[in-house]
Amino acid sequence: MKSGWQTSTLGDVLAVIRNGVNCKQDKSGNGDRISRIESISDATFDLDRVGYAELSERDKEKNRLRPGDILFSHINSAVHVGKTAVFDCEEPVYHGVNLLLMRPKEVVTSAYLDHALKYLFQSGYWRGVCKQSVNQASVNQQDISRVRISYPKALAEQRRIVGLLDEVFEGLATAKANAEKNLQNARALFESHLQSVFTQRGKGWVEKTLEELGTITSSKRIFKSEYVKSGVPFYRTKEIKELANRRDITTELFISDVRYNEIKAAFGVPKQGDILLTAIGTIGEIYVVQGSNDFYFKDGNVLWLKGFTTIDPHFLRYVLVSFVESLNKMAHGSAYSALTIQRLNTHKIFVPSPAEQAAIVSQLDSLREEIQRLASLYERKVAALDALKQSLLHQAFTGKL
């Protein structure tokens, strides 16, 4: 341990650790303000996300939060357990149930302890001590009290470390936000261009319903009892999504070669150039079948577009992407929940010449590749920023910063 540092349990450095008042809350805006798990969802205390209740004077006296109090989420789910925020409001707010109040002794500052707890959260420490029940995960006060933390004895050194971390983290947050904004702008550009292609059509484009151009159907029912350990891959929405986004596929279900050949002979199976479209839940994962590998897919959740011989399947894919985007916008920002065969059949599209279809596909493919390149860069940058943040936290709380 670095000179001038000490290691203690949370129980040793906390003057208070307790749960809050258990009362029926609402979001009416009337009554006394009560802290709740949602109040610290962004790692800072959000006064706009409190609950409301009518408290007795006794409860208010006992549970009023003080500036510098630390609120710790210790129940609800493994996603939330370990999140913290320092209460920094002068207005009256009262300590609610499901958040532990931690009030440190004078040996450690609230800001230093808050950062130390965030370090434990980001390192995955709390997941290792969570007690799982049917619907939730939690840690109790005894477990928390036994947690060991290291800290410099000098409060000035604690403040130096916190100030340095805050400055660096602000820069990391800005870099992360800029990367996200660049990705959003690129995706918005692609969507705008996509919509313009199908709304500002040129001469010679012929209007057709999808029903006039091909057949939209689904698969034949496959029962669980027909699954086998190996054989012909059986795809659900998960696998179609992986294929649509060019990810490595993780096949988990199979049907026998005999059953597959029965279906193939009687009803047909997907072949190269056919399109599979997820149609239940968050719709719009679209896969143009490639190659000649045998597979079958789940009925109901996935629609099958086949026999579209007069239209480029990749052009049709972009038509469907544009259609799904329009549906989701009509759903006021939430993903459209279901897409029926009937609705697809009656959807009208404009079809250009084969040469123009190919040119449009080439242009959109290039733009799509650029979006995917930016997305990959963004993911790598975010991962690097998160790793840097964790490294800095580790250095800070092991006396190396």
Summary of the structure (lengths in Angstrom):
residues: 401
radius of gyration: 28.4
end to end distance: 13.1
largest distance: 80.9
contacts: 1179
relative contact order: 0.12
helix: 44%
strand: 20%
